[in-house]
Amino acid sequence: MKISAKKKTWGSVLLILTVIISGCSGEQTPDAVHKPLPDYLRVSTQVEDMYLAAANHAQVLEYMPCYCGCEDVGHTSNYDCFVRQAGADGTVTEWDPMGAG
């Protein structure tokens, strides 16, 4: 399934806004709360921050459509592009590599 440029652009804009808002609010949860990011996602502080913002703002990303093109593997929202599995309390137990590109 091909994703339109407009959908990718809006997904990226909304994700960037989420990262900015989370960085400004001081609500960023320490990495120790969630399962540590695997080495392949620790390519830059921007990627790490993006994943933590996704984990800490699930209530926002769950309303955003998936932009990675992986609806066929069960992604139903933008949150699924970053978090594969989370506990009932929202703690990430498994990360999804799709959010990194």
N, C-alpha and C positions, 0 to 999 in steps of 0.2 A: 504494500500500500504506500503510495507516494504522499508525502506530507507537503502541503502548500507552503510557500515561502511566508505567506501572511501568518499562518498558524505557528510556524517556527519563530517568527519575529515576536509575536505576542507572547508566546511561551517564554522566550528568552527575556523579554521586558519584564514580565511578571515575576520571573525567578530573580532577576537582578533587584527588583524593588523589594522582594522578600528578604534577600540578603542584606540590603541596605537598611531596611527597617529593623531587622534582627540585630544588626551591628550597632545601630544607634540606640536601641532600647535597653541594651545591657542585659537582655534576657538570655543570651547565648549560654546554653548548658555546657559545662566542661565535657570534653571528649570522654572522660572516665565514666560518664553515665551510660553511654551507649557502647556497644561492642566497638573496639578500636577499628579504624579504617584499615583495610588491607593495603599493603605496599603499593599495589598498582593504582590505588586512588590517592596516594600521597605524592602526587606529581607537583603540586603547588599549594600554597596556602589558600588560593582562590577556590580550588576544587574542594579542599577540606572544609572551608567555610560554607561553601554551597551545600555540601552534604549535611553538615551540622544544622544549617538553616532549614533544610528540608525536613530533617528529623524533628527539629524543635517547633516547626510550624505546620504540622500535618493537617491541622484544621483548615489551613488556607490552600495548601497544595492538593488536597483531596477534591477540591472543587474545580481544579484546573485540568483540562484535558491532557492526556498523554501526548507528548510531542516527539518521542523517540522512535515512533513507528512500530512499537512492539505490542500493539493491541492483541496480536495473535498469540502472544505468550501470557496473556492474562492481565496486562496493564490496563487499568481503568481510569487512572488519574496520573497527574504529574508526580505525585508522591511515590507511586509505584516505580518510577524511573530511578529513584534513589534508594528506597527502602524495600527490600524483598520481604522481610518479616519483622514484626515488632510484637512485644508483649502487650498485655492488656493495659499496662500503665504507660505505653508509648515508647518504652525503651527499645531501641533497635537491637535486634538479635542477629540480623543478617542484612548486609547492604546489597544493592543492585548496581552493577557496573554501568548500566545504560545512561545514567545521568552524567557520566563523564564524557560522553560523546560517542 
